[in-house]
Amino acid sequence: MSMAREHFVLVHGEGHGSWCWFKLRWLLESSGYLVTCIDLAGAGVDPTDPNTVRSFEQYDKPLLDLISAIPEDEKVILVGHGTGGLSLIHAMHHFVDRIRQAFFVAATMLPFGLQTDEDKKDGLPTLPENEIDLTFGTGADDPPTTAALRPEFQRERLSQQSPEEESVLSSMLMRPWPVTAISTASFEGDDERLNRIKRVFIKTERDHMLDPQQQGSMIKKWPPSEVLEIDTDHSPFFSAPEQLFNLIVKSL
């Protein structure tokens, strides 16, 4: 497959948007790859109020619409971060014949999403109540509609090894994420079909958001084609973009 036919689709995680990939996008495009960065519903510059995003299908619709529109002669390579891994799995169930490869960068990697409490324990960040702000958009008696990491904890959780100016940028651009919609992501299908797609997990060894033990548990339960390690925080696209780029292109 020629390089021109490989189309990278970069998918952000909770609270982030397409903006978080700017360094990796530049490195990939400078090497001749086609790259699209997506904003999921209520994220980045998407105009949707995240408090109105009530299902994972609604949250992930921009990604499915994008892949549907990519020409058939382009093979999709997905790269997901954090809960963006759920979006990758969702897309893999829908487009198993269109997706060539999927990279999980400290990302939730569970073949059927978050079906059990154990899945949630492995695949979602566990944050103390004092570090997050919850919004109850449908009333105090209902589950929270969004969650946001409080600004004073963002650097330590997400990017403690990254340049400080990029932590500032993140604090200006992050948005609350539709916590209930994400936490109810659950998929039906056949994991053997999914195994036709090459999966690469990039494990972040100094991660304070999705800790290495959680990542290791997901890897053990659903072994990918390849496991790569990077000695960074949760945000290697900021703290080690060249190393992240090299790991990805060498695994194609």
C-alpha positions, 0 to 999 in steps of 0.5 A: 500500500502506497503512503498516499493511500494511508489516511491517519485519523487522530482521535482525542480523549476526554476533555481534549479536542483535535487541537492536542494532536497539532505536533503529531499531525505536523510530523506525519504530514511533513513525512507525506501522510494524509492526516485528519484530526477529529472533534467528537461531539461537544469537544474542541470546536464542535458547537454541541453543548457536552451536557446535551450529549447523552449517549456514546453513539451521539458522542462518537458520530463525528468519527463514524461520519468521517470514516464513512466519507473517506474514499474506499481506496484509502486505508484508515489508520486510527490513533486514539488517546485516553477514552478515545480508545473507546471511539477506536473500538466503536469504529472498528466494530463498524468498519472492520474492512476499512481500518488497516491499523489502530494505535492506542496511546494510553487509551481504553482498549476493551473489545466490547467497551465498558460492560462491567465494573471491572472494565471501568476499573481498567479503562477509565481514570480514577480521580478523587472527587476533589479533583473534578467538577461535575455538572448535573444538567438534567437535575441533581437526582440524575447522573452527572452529564459532564465532568471536568478536571479542575485547572489546578490538577491538570498539569500533574494528571495530564502533562507533568513532563510536558513543556509548561506552555503546552500545559497552559494551552491545554488549560485554555482549550480543554472542555468538560466531557460527557461523562455519562455518555462515555461511561456507558459505551458498550458494544456488541460484536465478535472480537475475532473480527476485530482481531483482523485489525492490527492493534498497537498499544503505546504504554505511557510509563509515567502516566498519572491519569490512566496509570500503567497498571490499568494499561497493563491489565487491558493489555493482558486481557486483550493482547494487541499485536504489539506493545510499545513503551514510552517513558512519558506522562499521559500526553506524549503528543506534548512531552515526546512528540518525535518519539511518539511519531517514530514509534507509530511509523516504525510499526506500520 
